[in-house]
Amino acid sequence: MPEPEAHILSRGAAYYGLGIVTFLNFLNYVDRFILAAVLPAVQAELRLTNAQAGYLATAFLITYFATSPFFGALGDRVSRTRLLAAGVGAWSMATAAGGLARNFIQMLLARAGVGVGEASYATIAPALLFDYFPGAQRGRAFAVFYVAIPVGAAVGYLLGALLEPAFGWRAAFYVVGLPGIALAFLVLSAPDPPRGAAEEHPVITKAEPVPAALLGLYRNRAYVGTVLGYAAYTFAFGGLAFWMPTYLKEVRGVELATANKIVAAVTVVAGLTGTFLGGYLGDRLSSRFKQGQLWVPGLSSVAAIVPSWLALSVPSSSMYIGWLFLAEFLLFLSTGPVNVVIVSVVPVGARALAMAVSIFTIHLLGDAIAPPVIGMLADARGLARAVLIVPVAIAISGFIWTGAAASSESV
């Protein structure tokens, strides 16, 4: 049975909740990307190979995706805001702990702790947004939420560029990590409406037993196609984001601080414009096509193949920066729509679990392996050649998504 009408949030409460989860998502990505911003300095002091540097990203992602199903199951059953608060506090403390690391193992454990904290947040926040806004507004709401990705990443790069030369790389981890511990309490003030409260038609909100829910996800063709395409996309984006400052320094001869500023500027502008436009296009196309939201990431990823290849191969600085911007713009078009699809094609009572399984899959097959794979290729063949695996992964994602969208339209 649907929840009573009185439980539907007011517009002000919905936007307040959106503001909180978006701000915390911003902190999430600042904490993720601060490592990439100061990576050469960390490598130099801790004497890490490129492969070991890649494993630092993998440690974060393994704990992130491995604990996501646990938090997803909890998120469909208990207080979501309390779980979010616990996650924010945990990842913030672990980020700050990275500044204390004296060797590879200690840094590995600190980054693994960040993954556990972020897993609870990432599985639950999108499901919460679905109960804040009705279907016609979700694409734009998700675009606002996910615009925190490029902004947070850019701020992470910029803070690294500013703090590392002045105070050392350890200070960067303290500055971005410690404030989040206090801000974890902010999320407790966010609304936690009944599951399915914003749906236009009656829905069953009771969570199924986890085995039955997982079987339902496995049999859901639209869900499976969306997640597999997302895994290839995440491999490409994760590898590019982690190695790009180092690539600009080693291959293009750019100073690290300047490299971080270039990546930050490209990411924030391309991310803001691409994410907002993607959310708008997803809402528009979904009113005309059954899989309108899924066509956006499919077509935009196909369009990004050539620009991403040129960004990593043309010699001229003015040219490769322009191609990098275009590639990132096209890739960021996918951010809102693909997450709307993941949550919208599953039952209300399985939304947090669906996000958790998605997180598990895309990181297991995507950016958990991308940094070390590129690092090992770089050790063997050089970084300039190693990064060319990124356009290949983008092509795979685009073809999977367009195929999934086309087959779902015919059902």
C-alpha positions as CSV (number, residue, x, y, z in Angstrom):
1,M,0.0,0.0,0.0
2,P,1.2,3.5,-0.7
3,E,2.1,5.8,2.2
4,P,-0.5,8.4,3.2
5,E,-0.5,11.7,1.3
6,A,0.6,13.5,4.5
7,H,4.0,12.0,4.2
8,I,4.9,13.6,0.9
9,L,7.5,16.3,1.4
10,S,7.0,19.9,0.9
11,R,9.0,21.6,-1.9
12,G,11.2,23.3,0.7
13,A,11.9,20.2,2.6
14,A,12.8,18.3,-0.7
15,Y,15.2,21.0,-1.8
16,Y,16.7,21.2,1.7
17,G,17.4,17.5,1.6
18,L,18.8,17.8,-1.9
19,G,21.1,20.6,-0.8
20,I,22.5,18.5,2.1
21,V,23.2,15.3,0.2
22,T,24.7,17.4,-2.7
23,F,27.0,19.2,-0.4
24,L,28.1,16.0,1.2
25,N,28.6,14.5,-2.2
26,F,30.9,17.4,-2.9
27,L,33.0,16.6,0.1
28,N,33.0,12.9,-1.0
29,Y,34.7,13.8,-4.2
30,V,37.1,16.3,-2.7
31,D,38.3,13.5,-0.4
32,R,38.5,11.0,-3.3
33,F,40.6,13.2,-5.6
34,I,43.0,14.7,-3.1
35,L,45.2,11.6,-3.5
36,A,45.4,12.0,-7.3
37,A,46.3,15.7,-6.9
38,V,49.4,15.0,-4.6
39,L,50.2,11.5,-6.0
40,P,53.7,12.3,-7.3
41,A,54.7,13.8,-4.0
42,V,53.3,10.8,-2.1
43,Q,55.2,8.4,-4.5
44,A,58.4,10.3,-4.0
45,E,58.3,10.2,-0.2
46,L,56.9,6.7,0.3
47,R,59.0,5.4,-2.6
48,L,56.0,3.8,-4.5
49,T,56.1,2.3,-8.0
50,N,53.4,3.3,-10.5
51,A,51.7,0.0,-9.8
52,Q,51.7,0.5,-6.0
53,A,50.3,4.0,-6.6
54,G,47.4,2.4,-8.6
55,Y,46.8,0.0,-5.8
56,L,46.0,2.9,-3.4
57,A,43.0,3.7,-5.6
58,T,42.1,0.0,-5.7
59,A,42.2,-0.4,-1.9
60,F,39.7,2.4,-1.6
61,L,37.5,0.9,-4.3
62,I,37.6,-2.7,-3.1
63,T,36.3,-1.8,0.4
64,Y,33.9,0.7,-1.3
65,F,32.2,-1.9,-3.5
66,A,32.6,-4.9,-1.2
67,T,30.7,-3.2,1.7
68,S,28.1,-1.6,-0.6
69,P,25.7,-4.6,-0.7
70,F,25.7,-4.6,3.2
71,F,24.8,-0.9,3.3
72,G,22.3,-1.4,0.4
73,A,20.4,-4.1,2.3
74,L,20.4,-1.9,5.5
75,G,19.3,1.2,3.5
76,D,16.1,-0.5,2.4
77,R,15.2,-1.3,6.0
78,V,16.5,1.2,8.6
79,S,17.0,4.9,9.1
80,R,18.8,6.2,6.0
81,T,20.0,9.5,7.5
82,R,21.7,7.8,10.4
83,L,23.6,5.5,8.0
84,L,24.6,8.5,5.9
85,A,25.9,10.4,9.0
86,A,27.9,7.4,10.0
87,G,29.4,7.1,6.6
88,V,30.4,10.7,6.3
89,G,32.2,10.6,9.7
90,A,34.0,7.4,8.8
91,W,35.3,8.5,5.4
92,S,36.4,11.9,6.8
93,M,38.5,10.3,9.6
94,A,40.1,7.9,7.2
95,T,41.0,10.7,4.8
96,A,42.7,12.6,7.6
97,A,44.5,9.4,8.6
98,G,46.1,9.3,5.2
99,G,48.2,12.3,6.3
100,L,49.8,10.1,9.0
101,A,50.9,7.3,6.7
102,R,54.6,6.5,6.8
103,N,54.7,3.7,4.3
104,F,52.7,1.9,1.5
105,I,50.7,-0.4,3.8
106,Q,49.6,2.5,6.1
107,M,48.4,4.6,3.2
108,L,46.7,1.5,1.7
109,L,44.8,1.0,5.0
110,A,43.8,4.6,5.2
111,R,42.4,4.7,1.7
112,A,40.6,1.4,2.4
113,G,38.9,3.1,5.3
114,V,37.7,5.9,3.1
115,G,36.0,3.3,0.9
116,V,34.0,1.8,3.8
117,G,32.6,5.2,4.8
118,E,31.7,6.3,1.3
119,A,29.9,3.0,0.6
120,S,27.1,3.8,3.0
121,Y,26.6,7.2,1.5
122,A,26.7,6.3,-2.1
123,T,24.2,3.4,-1.8
124,I,21.6,5.4,0.1
125,A,21.7,9.0,-1.1
126,P,20.2,8.3,-4.6
127,A,17.4,6.2,-3.2
128,L,16.7,9.0,-0.8
129,L,16.5,11.5,-3.7
130,F,13.8,9.3,-5.4
131,D,11.6,9.9,-2.3
132,Y,12.2,13.7,-2.4
133,F,11.0,14.3,-5.9
134,P,8.4,13.0,-8.3
135,G,9.4,11.3,-11.6
136,A,9.2,14.4,-13.8
137,Q,11.8,16.2,-11.7
138,R,14.2,13.4,-10.9
139,G,16.5,13.9,-13.8
140,R,17.2,17.5,-12.9
141,A,17.5,16.6,-9.2
142,F,20.0,14.0,-9.9
143,A,21.9,16.4,-12.2
144,V,22.2,18.8,-9.2
145,F,23.3,16.0,-7.0
146,Y,25.9,14.6,-9.4
147,V,27.3,18.0,-10.4
148,A,29.1,17.6,-7.1
149,I,31.4,15.1,-8.8
150,P,33.2,17.5,-11.2
151,V,33.1,20.4,-8.7
152,G,34.4,18.2,-5.8
153,A,37.0,16.6,-8.1
154,A,38.2,20.1,-9.3
155,V,38.4,21.4,-5.7
156,G,40.4,18.3,-4.7
157,Y,42.9,19.0,-7.5
158,L,43.0,22.7,-6.7
159,L,43.6,22.1,-3.0
160,G,46.3,19.7,-3.8
161,A,47.9,22.3,-6.1
162,L,47.8,24.9,-3.4
163,L,48.5,23.0,-0.2
164,E,51.2,20.6,-1.4
165,P,53.8,23.2,-2.5
166,A,53.2,25.3,0.6
167,F,52.7,22.8,3.4
168,G,53.4,19.3,2.0
169,W,51.1,16.6,0.9
170,R,50.2,15.5,4.4
171,A,48.5,18.8,5.1
172,A,46.3,18.3,2.2
173,F,44.8,15.2,3.7
174,Y,44.2,16.9,7.1
175,V,42.6,20.0,5.5
176,V,40.0,18.0,3.4
177,G,39.4,15.2,6.0
178,L,39.0,16.8,9.4
179,P,36.0,19.2,8.6
180,G,33.9,16.3,7.5
181,I,33.8,14.8,10.9
182,A,31.9,17.7,12.3
183,L,29.7,18.0,9.2
184,A,28.5,14.4,9.5
185,F,26.0,15.7,12.1
186,L,24.4,17.9,9.4
187,V,23.0,15.0,7.6
188,L,20.8,14.1,10.6
189,S,18.7,17.1,9.8
190,A,17.9,15.9,6.3
191,P,14.4,14.5,5.8
192,D,13.9,10.7,5.6
193,P,10.4,10.3,4.1
194,P,8.7,6.9,3.8
195,R,10.0,4.8,0.8
196,G,7.9,5.4,-2.2
197,A,6.4,8.6,-0.8
198,A,7.0,10.6,-4.1
199,E,5.5,8.0,-6.4
200,E,2.5,9.0,-8.5
201,H,0.8,5.6,-8.3
202,P,0.5,3.0,-5.5
203,V,3.6,1.0,-5.0
204,I,4.8,-1.9,-2.8
205,T,7.5,-0.4,-0.5
206,K,8.3,-3.5,1.6
207,A,11.8,-4.8,1.0
208,E,12.0,-8.3,-0.4
209,P,14.4,-10.9,1.1
210,V,17.9,-10.1,-0.3
211,P,18.2,-13.3,-2.3
212,A,14.9,-12.8,-4.1
213,A,15.7,-9.1,-4.7
214,L,19.1,-10.0,-6.2
215,L,17.5,-12.6,-8.5
216,G,15.1,-9.9,-9.6
217,L,17.9,-7.6,-10.5
218,Y,19.7,-10.3,-12.4
219,R,16.6,-11.0,-14.5
220,N,16.1,-7.2,-15.2
221,R,17.6,-6.7,-18.7
222,A,17.4,-2.9,-18.6
223,Y,19.2,-2.9,-15.2
224,V,21.9,-5.4,-16.2
225,G,22.7,-3.6,-19.5
226,T,22.8,-0.2,-17.7
227,V,25.2,-1.5,-15.0
228,L,27.5,-3.3,-17.4
229,G,27.9,-0.2,-19.6
230,Y,28.5,1.8,-16.5
231,A,31.3,-0.5,-15.5
232,A,33.2,0.2,-18.8
233,Y,32.5,3.9,-18.4
234,T,33.8,3.8,-14.8
235,F,37.0,2.1,-15.9
236,A,37.6,4.9,-18.4
237,F,36.7,7.7,-16.2
238,G,38.4,6.3,-13.1
239,G,41.7,5.6,-14.9
240,L,41.7,9.0,-16.6
241,A,40.9,10.9,-13.4
242,F,43.5,9.1,-11.3
243,W,46.4,9.4,-13.8
244,M,45.7,12.7,-15.6
245,P,47.8,15.0,-13.4
246,T,50.7,12.6,-13.5
247,Y,50.3,12.1,-17.2
248,L,50.5,15.8,-17.8
249,K,53.6,16.0,-15.7
250,E,55.4,13.0,-17.1
251,V,54.3,13.0,-20.7
252,R,53.4,16.6,-21.5
253,G,56.2,18.1,-19.3
254,V,53.8,20.3,-17.2
255,E,54.6,21.2,-13.6
256,L,52.4,19.3,-11.2
257,A,50.7,22.4,-9.7
258,T,49.9,23.6,-13.2
259,A,48.7,20.1,-14.2
260,N,46.3,20.0,-11.3
261,K,45.0,23.4,-12.2
262,I,44.4,22.4,-15.9
263,V,42.6,19.2,-14.8
264,A,40.6,21.1,-12.3
265,A,39.5,23.8,-14.7
266,V,38.6,21.3,-17.5
267,T,36.7,19.0,-15.0
268,V,34.7,21.7,-13.3
269,V,33.6,23.5,-16.5
270,A,32.9,20.3,-18.5
271,G,31.4,18.7,-15.5
272,L,29.0,21.5,-14.6
273,T,27.8,22.0,-18.2
274,G,27.7,18.4,-19.1
275,T,25.9,17.2,-15.9
276,F,23.2,19.9,-16.0
277,L,22.6,19.4,-19.7
278,G,22.5,15.6,-19.3
279,G,19.8,15.8,-16.6
280,Y,17.7,18.1,-18.8
281,L,18.1,15.9,-21.9
282,G,17.3,12.8,-19.9
283,D,14.0,14.3,-18.6
284,R,13.1,15.5,-22.1
285,L,13.9,12.3,-23.9
286,S,12.2,10.1,-21.2
287,S,8.9,11.9,-22.0
288,R,9.2,10.7,-25.6
289,F,11.0,7.4,-25.5
290,K,10.7,4.5,-23.0
291,Q,14.4,4.5,-22.4
292,G,15.0,8.2,-23.0
293,Q,17.3,8.4,-19.9
294,L,19.5,5.6,-21.2
295,W,19.9,6.9,-24.7
296,V,21.7,10.0,-23.3
297,P,24.7,8.0,-21.9
298,G,24.7,5.6,-24.8
299,L,25.0,8.3,-27.5
300,S,27.2,10.6,-25.6
301,S,29.8,7.9,-24.9
302,V,29.9,6.9,-28.5
303,A,30.4,10.6,-29.4
304,A,33.3,10.8,-26.8
305,I,35.4,8.0,-28.4
306,V,37.3,10.2,-30.9
307,P,37.8,13.3,-28.6
308,S,39.2,11.1,-25.8
309,W,41.7,9.4,-28.2
310,L,42.8,12.8,-29.6
311,A,43.2,14.3,-26.1
312,L,45.7,11.6,-25.3
313,S,47.6,11.5,-28.6
314,V,47.8,15.0,-30.3
315,P,51.1,16.8,-29.5
316,S,49.8,20.4,-29.3
317,S,48.9,21.6,-25.8
318,S,46.1,23.9,-27.1
319,M,44.7,21.0,-29.0
320,Y,44.8,18.3,-26.4
321,I,43.3,20.5,-23.7
322,G,40.4,21.3,-26.1
323,W,39.9,17.6,-26.9
324,L,40.1,16.7,-23.2
325,F,37.3,19.3,-22.4
326,L,35.1,17.9,-25.2
327,A,35.6,14.3,-24.1
328,E,34.8,15.1,-20.5
329,F,31.8,17.2,-21.4
330,L,30.3,14.3,-23.4
331,L,31.1,11.8,-20.6
332,F,29.5,14.0,-17.9
333,L,26.3,14.0,-19.9
334,S,25.8,10.5,-18.6
335,T,26.1,11.1,-14.9
336,G,22.5,12.0,-14.0
337,P,20.6,9.9,-16.5
338,V,22.4,6.6,-15.9
339,N,21.8,6.8,-12.2
340,V,18.1,7.6,-12.7
341,V,17.8,4.5,-14.9
342,I,19.5,2.3,-12.2
343,V,17.0,3.3,-9.6
344,S,13.9,3.7,-11.8
345,V,13.9,0.3,-13.4
346,V,13.7,-1.6,-10.1
347,P,11.0,-2.0,-7.4
348,V,10.8,0.7,-4.8
349,G,11.7,-1.7,-2.0
350,A,15.0,-2.7,-3.8
351,R,16.3,0.8,-4.7
352,A,19.2,1.0,-2.2
353,L,20.1,-2.6,-2.9
354,A,20.1,-1.9,-6.7
355,M,22.5,1.0,-6.1
356,A,24.7,-1.2,-4.0
357,V,24.9,-3.9,-6.6
358,S,25.6,-1.3,-9.2
359,I,28.4,0.2,-7.1
360,F,29.8,-3.3,-6.5
361,T,29.8,-4.2,-10.2
362,I,31.0,-0.9,-11.7
363,H,33.9,-0.6,-9.4
364,L,34.9,-4.3,-9.4
365,L,35.0,-4.2,-13.2
366,G,35.8,-0.5,-13.5
367,D,37.9,1.9,-11.6
368,A,39.1,-0.6,-9.0
369,I,41.2,-2.2,-11.7
370,A,41.8,0.8,-14.0
371,P,44.5,2.7,-12.0
372,P,46.7,-0.4,-11.4
373,V,46.1,-1.7,-14.9
374,I,47.3,1.6,-16.3
375,G,50.1,1.7,-13.8
376,M,51.4,-1.7,-14.8
377,L,51.1,-0.8,-18.5
378,A,53.0,2.4,-17.7
379,D,55.8,0.5,-16.0
380,A,56.0,-1.8,-19.0
381,R,55.4,0.4,-22.0
382,G,55.3,4.0,-20.7
383,L,52.4,6.2,-19.5
384,A,51.8,7.7,-22.9
385,R,50.8,4.4,-24.4
386,A,49.1,3.0,-21.2
387,V,46.4,5.7,-21.1
388,L,45.2,4.8,-24.6
389,I,43.2,2.0,-23.0
390,V,40.7,4.8,-21.9
391,P,39.1,5.4,-25.3
392,V,38.7,1.7,-25.8
393,A,36.7,1.4,-22.5
394,I,34.6,4.5,-23.5
395,A,33.7,2.7,-26.8
396,I,32.6,-0.4,-25.0
397,S,30.4,1.6,-22.6
398,G,28.7,3.4,-25.5
399,F,27.9,0.3,-27.5
400,I,26.6,-1.6,-24.4
401,W,24.3,1.3,-23.4
402,T,22.9,2.0,-26.9
403,G,22.3,-1.7,-27.3
404,A,20.5,-1.9,-24.0
405,A,18.4,1.1,-24.8
406,A,17.4,-0.2,-28.3
407,S,16.5,-3.7,-27.0
408,S,14.4,-2.2,-24.1
409,E,12.5,0.1,-26.5
410,S,11.3,-3.0,-28.4
411,V,10.1,-4.9,-25.4
